[in-house]
Amino acid sequence: MTNKITISTPDAPPAVGPYAQGTQALGFAFCSGQLPINPETGAVPEGVEAQTRQSLSNVAAVLAAAGASMDDVLKTTVFLKDMNDFPLMNAIYATYFPGDPPARSTIEVARLPKDVLVEVEAIALAKLKGV
């Protein structure tokens, strides 16, 4: 059986329920959906652009704790409160993946935790801790 490793970092907001910030196994890092919460202040920025930036920064922090970077991301899922915000989200998202972007799904949802406008999850290649 493959060992599952829990990813945890103070550089991203703590989980707001019974789940991990991320997990790691078989050379992959699975980043839970990251809300746009500033890990230092607990504040949520205003607007979809700032929230997209914060969510992606939180994804990057969780991946860094797994020994990965945004360049290692294979797949993301973006959850949007309003698909009309897609162009604004997409412009910020593109700055985090300037070269070879990952596969992505974007889904409009009725509501997100803490009534945020965006949430992002990711799967990336990552070196197993201790290897």
Secondary structure as GFF3:
##gff-version 3
##sequence-region A 1 131
A	DSSP	beta_strand	5	7	.	.	.	ID=ss1
A	DSSP	beta_strand	22	25	.	.	.	ID=ss2
A	DSSP	beta_strand	28	34	.	.	.	ID=ss3
A	DSSP	alpha_helix	48	65	.	.	.	ID=ss4
A	DSSP	three_ten_helix	70	72	.	.	.	ID=ss5
A	DSSP	beta_strand	73	80	.	.	.	ID=ss6
A	DSSP	three_ten_helix	83	85	.	.	.	ID=ss7
A	DSSP	alpha_helix	86	96	.	.	.	ID=ss8
A	DSSP	beta_strand	103	108	.	.	.	ID=ss9
A	DSSP	three_ten_helix	113	115	.	.	.	ID=ss10
A	DSSP	beta_strand	118	125	.	.	.	ID=ss11
###
